[in-house]
Amino acid sequence: MTTTAENQTAAPAGVRDPKSFLLLLRFALLNIIALALLALGLANGLVQQAFASDETHFVLVIVLVFVAGFGLALSRVVWTSREINRARDFDPAIPSRAARYLEQAQGKDAQSRQTLASTLRLELSQNITLVKHLGSSLVFLGLIGTVIGFIIALSGVDPDMAGEAENIGPMVSTLISGMSTALVTTLVGGVLNIWLMANYQLLATGTARLIGAIVELGENRAGA
């Protein structure tokens, strides 16, 4: 006799459960919106202005850190989505994190399985920690850029020479350049931090689902 749970999870042969791609779809939707906003900024010249206003090229450093974090987040999202599907549609013939967990949990008592589940949570959580660190570093890089900008701005101010009209122009130019660097790096670091941390939160949710799916599979097999 078919159980209620089986009736709820069963899908017609050859038809993929739409939930199988839920994590990837959310990731794609989030970043399509972000890229649309980026394209809007490009169309209005805001992005070009941000790079042109920073003579130290510190904005480029911030962008490169973001790209590294985004690439890592993308790879972890693809891996997590695939492992969730393999845990839900478990096939012992297909290598997966769920298969490895079941192998480790085989023959263990409830307390040992609980310890093993805690180890799994720690392992999978650490796999995405670097994305979080890179996201947080964007804010600090923005603040460093702010300090560099203020240093540049103040380095051009000489009170002893301020009384001479011909020296005012270069001082004002240096002051504006430094303030531009300070403001632009702060803005870019903050915006890219929000973008990358949104991806991290999405990835953290997917990781929690993967852990739940694997642990549930292990408990169901242990109780069978």
C-alpha positions as CSV (number, residue, x, y, z in Angstrom):
1,M,0.0,0.0,0.0
2,T,1.3,3.5,-0.9
3,T,1.9,5.9,2.0
4,T,0.7,9.5,2.0
5,A,4.2,10.8,1.9
6,E,5.0,8.7,-1.2
7,N,1.8,10.0,-2.9
8,Q,2.9,13.6,-2.2
9,T,6.5,13.2,-3.4
10,A,5.8,10.9,-6.4
11,A,6.1,12.4,-9.8
12,P,5.1,11.1,-13.2
13,A,7.8,9.1,-15.0
14,G,10.1,11.3,-17.0
15,V,8.8,14.5,-15.4
16,R,11.3,16.4,-13.2
17,D,10.0,18.0,-10.0
18,P,10.1,21.8,-10.5
19,K,11.5,22.1,-6.9
20,S,14.7,20.4,-8.2
21,F,15.7,23.7,-9.7
22,L,14.3,26.0,-7.1
23,L,17.7,27.0,-5.7
24,L,19.2,27.7,-9.1
25,L,16.0,29.6,-10.2
26,R,16.2,31.8,-7.1
27,F,19.9,32.4,-7.7
28,A,19.3,33.3,-11.3
29,L,16.4,35.7,-10.4
30,L,18.4,37.5,-7.8
31,N,21.3,38.1,-10.0
32,I,19.2,39.0,-13.1
33,I,17.7,41.8,-11.0
34,A,21.2,42.9,-9.8
35,L,22.6,42.8,-13.4
36,A,19.6,44.8,-14.6
37,L,20.4,47.5,-12.1
38,L,24.1,47.3,-13.1
39,A,23.1,47.7,-16.8
40,L,21.0,50.8,-15.8
41,G,24.0,52.2,-14.0
42,L,26.2,51.6,-17.1
43,A,23.6,53.2,-19.4
44,N,23.6,56.3,-17.2
45,G,27.4,56.5,-17.0
46,L,27.5,55.9,-13.2
47,V,29.7,52.9,-13.4
48,Q,32.2,54.5,-15.7
49,Q,32.2,57.6,-13.5
50,A,33.0,55.5,-10.4
51,F,36.1,54.1,-12.1
52,A,37.1,57.4,-13.5
53,S,36.8,59.2,-10.2
54,D,39.2,56.8,-8.5
55,E,42.8,57.6,-9.4
56,T,44.1,55.0,-7.0
57,H,42.3,52.1,-8.9
58,F,41.1,50.8,-5.5
59,V,37.6,50.4,-6.9
60,L,39.1,47.8,-9.3
61,V,40.5,45.9,-6.3
62,I,37.0,45.9,-4.7
63,V,35.4,44.7,-7.9
64,L,37.9,41.8,-8.3
65,V,37.3,40.6,-4.7
66,F,33.5,40.7,-5.5
67,V,34.0,38.7,-8.7
68,A,36.0,36.1,-6.8
69,G,33.2,35.8,-4.2
70,F,30.5,35.7,-6.8
71,G,32.3,32.9,-8.7
72,L,32.7,30.9,-5.6
73,A,29.0,31.5,-4.7
74,L,27.9,30.3,-8.1
75,S,30.0,27.1,-7.9
76,R,28.6,26.3,-4.4
77,V,25.0,27.0,-5.5
78,V,25.4,24.6,-8.5
79,W,27.0,21.9,-6.3
80,T,24.4,22.4,-3.5
81,S,21.4,22.2,-5.9
82,R,22.8,19.0,-7.5
83,E,23.4,17.4,-4.1
84,I,19.9,18.3,-2.9
85,N,18.5,16.5,-5.9
86,R,20.7,13.5,-5.4
87,A,19.6,13.3,-1.7
88,R,15.9,13.6,-2.6
89,D,16.1,11.1,-5.5
90,F,18.7,8.9,-3.8
91,D,20.5,6.4,-6.0
92,P,23.3,4.5,-4.2
93,A,24.9,3.9,-7.6
94,I,25.5,7.7,-8.0
95,P,28.3,9.2,-5.9
96,S,27.0,12.0,-3.7
97,R,27.4,13.6,-0.3
98,A,24.2,11.7,0.8
99,A,25.7,8.4,-0.2
100,R,28.8,9.1,1.8
101,Y,26.8,10.1,4.8
102,L,24.7,6.8,4.6
103,E,27.9,4.8,4.4
104,Q,29.3,6.5,7.5
105,A,26.0,6.2,9.4
106,Q,25.5,2.5,8.6
107,G,25.1,0.4,11.7
108,K,25.5,3.3,14.1
109,D,23.1,4.0,17.0
110,A,21.0,7.2,17.4
111,Q,23.6,9.1,19.4
112,S,26.4,8.3,16.9
113,R,24.1,9.4,14.0
114,Q,23.5,12.6,15.9
115,T,27.2,13.3,16.2
116,L,27.6,12.4,12.5
117,A,24.8,14.9,11.6
118,S,26.5,17.6,13.6
119,T,29.8,17.0,11.7
120,L,27.9,17.2,8.4
121,R,26.4,20.6,9.4
122,L,29.8,21.9,10.4
123,E,31.4,20.6,7.2
124,L,28.8,22.0,4.8
125,S,28.6,25.3,6.7
126,Q,32.3,25.8,6.4
127,N,32.1,25.2,2.7
128,I,30.3,28.5,2.2
129,T,32.1,30.5,4.9
130,L,34.6,32.0,2.5
131,V,31.7,33.6,0.5
132,K,30.6,35.3,3.7
133,H,34.1,36.5,4.5
134,L,34.6,37.9,1.0
135,G,31.3,39.7,1.3
136,S,32.3,41.2,4.6
137,S,35.7,42.2,3.3
138,L,34.1,44.4,0.7
139,V,32.9,46.8,3.4
140,F,36.3,46.9,5.0
141,L,37.9,47.5,1.6
142,G,35.5,50.4,1.1
143,L,36.5,51.9,4.4
144,I,40.2,51.5,3.6
145,G,39.5,53.3,0.3
146,T,37.7,56.1,2.3
147,V,40.8,56.5,4.5
148,I,43.1,56.5,1.4
149,G,40.8,59.2,-0.2
150,F,41.0,61.4,2.9
151,I,44.8,61.0,3.0
152,I,45.0,62.1,-0.6
153,A,42.7,65.0,0.0
154,L,44.6,66.3,3.1
155,S,48.0,65.8,1.5
156,G,47.3,68.5,-0.9
157,V,46.4,71.1,1.7
158,D,49.3,73.3,2.9
159,P,48.2,76.1,5.2
160,D,51.4,78.0,4.6
161,M,50.7,78.2,0.8
162,A,46.9,78.7,1.0
163,G,47.4,82.5,1.1
164,E,48.8,82.5,-2.5
165,A,46.1,82.6,-5.2
166,E,48.1,80.4,-7.7
167,N,48.3,77.6,-5.1
168,I,44.5,77.4,-4.5
169,G,43.7,75.6,-7.7
170,P,46.1,72.6,-7.2
171,M,45.0,72.3,-3.6
172,V,41.3,72.2,-4.6
173,S,42.0,69.8,-7.4
174,T,43.8,67.4,-5.0
175,L,41.1,67.8,-2.4
176,I,38.3,66.9,-4.9
177,S,40.3,63.9,-6.2
178,G,40.8,62.6,-2.7
179,M,37.2,63.1,-1.7
180,S,36.0,61.4,-4.9
181,T,38.1,58.3,-4.1
182,A,36.8,58.2,-0.5
183,L,33.1,58.4,-1.5
184,V,33.3,56.2,-4.5
185,T,35.2,53.3,-2.8
186,T,32.7,53.5,0.1
187,L,29.8,53.3,-2.2
188,V,31.1,50.5,-4.4
189,G,32.2,48.4,-1.4
190,G,28.8,48.8,0.2
191,V,26.7,48.0,-2.9
192,L,28.8,45.0,-3.8
193,N,28.6,43.8,-0.2
194,I,24.8,43.8,-0.4
195,W,24.9,42.0,-3.7
196,L,27.3,39.2,-2.5
197,M,25.7,38.8,0.9
198,A,22.3,38.4,-0.7
199,N,23.8,35.5,-2.6
200,Y,25.4,34.1,0.5
201,Q,22.0,34.1,2.3
202,L,20.5,32.3,-0.6
203,L,23.3,29.8,-0.5
204,A,23.0,29.4,3.3
205,T,19.3,28.5,2.9
206,G,20.1,25.9,0.3
207,T,22.8,24.4,2.4
208,A,20.4,24.1,5.3
209,R,18.0,22.3,3.0
210,L,20.7,20.0,1.8
211,I,21.7,19.1,5.4
212,G,18.0,18.4,6.3
213,A,17.6,16.2,3.2
214,I,20.7,14.1,4.0
215,V,19.9,13.7,7.7
216,E,16.3,12.8,7.0
217,L,17.4,10.3,4.4
218,G,19.8,8.8,6.9
219,E,17.1,8.5,9.7
220,N,14.6,7.0,7.3
221,R,17.2,4.3,6.3
222,A,18.1,3.7,9.9
223,G,14.5,3.2,10.9
224,A,13.6,1.0,7.9
